[in-house]
Amino acid sequence: MTISGKARLAGVIGWPVAHSLSPRLHGYWLSTLSVDGMYVPMAVQPGDLAAVLRTLPKMGFRGVNLTVPHKEAALGAVDEVGATARRLGAANTIVVDDDGRLHASNTDGFGFIENLRQSAPGLDLRAAPAVVIGAGGAARAIVAALSDAGCPDIRLVNRTRDRAEALAGDLGGPIEIVDWPARADCLCDAGLLVNTTSLGMIGQPPLDLSLDKLDPGTLVTDIVYAPLETGLLVAARARGNPVVDGLGMLLHQARPGFEAWFGVRPEVTDELRHHVLAGLGRRSP
Ligand code: ATR
């Protein structure tokens, strides 16, 4: 696609960054929406993050996404941190305003909820407990989003109980901590089951979880999207449970940044899913 001298600039900063699907995702929107803009991958070492962020306004960048390992460190290198990013201690999106000030936000929880809204429109998060497996960074974003969406009871299951307690202490909300050996028993009356760990990802062990006590109507979702149908989703589908894969969370979390930088509201479509999945197939591990 041809760009002009007025092209709007954005990108993703990571270390490494070559695995990121964001350039493919934003590139698709730029092209299909005919935006005069560019979205580029930037491999930045951790020690250089603050200097690079400060340089963005001087180079005319409208903002960036942040991926591993920069999401936490970025908070100390910007001018303003949004409420959700502050609460989670991590940011994935930076917007440069007209005065060159850097604003950090976290859209992971937004992406999670929007994916469920689009893929499972009948799900009422206020109606039943949710079971969340894991207590890492992704779990923080998801637990906060579920709590904000009015989920009455969030059962947080983690191999290391201390980590679940730390998450609950930091975020507050209707969190009930369940010990790892009791994970299969707490599924019985849940409306939603979410895996936020990397278990089930290509190259990782599977998630060891019996679904015998899961109600047939419980929606099962996974943040892992490689493979798209994880062992958890295959097992849930085989029992007749509705399932939502993790790719949509990645796609939806990107929407607010794109709109802020490029001035057009993008949509998540089947065609976009196929385009990003094709990139996943070509990606080296
Ligand atoms: P992220 O920030 O991407 O969520 P993370 O902080 O490394 O990643 O968190 C990984 C999650 O996967 C944690 O909840 C971790 O459990 P612990 O807190 O006990 O480490 C969980 N996890 C990773 N490997 C696991 C395994 N083999 N069995 C059970 N849980 C595992």
Boltz pocket constraint, residues with backbone or C-beta under 6 A from the ligand:
constraints:
  - pocket:
      binder: B
      contacts: [[A, 133], [A, 134], [A, 135], [A, 136], [A, 137], [A, 138], [A, 139], [A, 158], [A, 159], [A, 160], [A, 163], [A, 196], [A, 197], [A, 198], [A, 199], [A, 205]]
      max_distance: 6.0
